[in-house]
Amino acid sequence: MFKNLISVMARRGIPSDDLARILGIHRNTLLKKIKGESEFTLTEADVIHAIFNEYDYKYLFTREQEKILA
């Protein structure tokens, strides 16, 4: 799960419906990607990073379990 991405979306007031629309994917698909059930494409990651460009890729796309292992 990408908790940092969820947190940043909440801070900026961007609901998953809006981000999914920007990415051109269904909301359920976005939620599966945020949960880690499927992968973001590089293009999707680039778009997300462009929206939240004050954060680096590693912060936005660090999975919850990676923090525990690191």
C-alpha positions, 0 to 999 in steps of 0.5 A, spaced: 500 500 500 502 506 498 500 510 504 505 516 502 501 517 496 494 516 499 496 522 505 499 526 499 492 526 495 488 527 502 493 533 504 491 536 497 484 534 497 485 530 490 480 524 491 481 518 487 475 519 482 479 525 480 486 522 480 483 516 476 480 521 471 486 524 470 490 518 469 485 515 464 483 509 468 477 507 472 477 508 480 477 501 482 483 500 477 487 506 481 485 503 488 488 496 486 494 500 484 494 504 490 493 498 495 499 494 491 494 489 488 497 491 481 502 496 478 502 503 476 505 504 469 511 508 468 507 513 465 502 513 470 507 514 475 510 520 471 503 523 471 502 522 479 509 525 480 508 531 476 501 533 480 505 532 486 512 534 484 514 537 491 515 530 493 520 525 490 518 518 486 521 514 492 517 518 497 510 517 493 511 510 491 514 507 497 510 501 499 508 500 506 512 494 507 518 497 504 518 502 510 518 496 515 524 492 512 528 498 511 
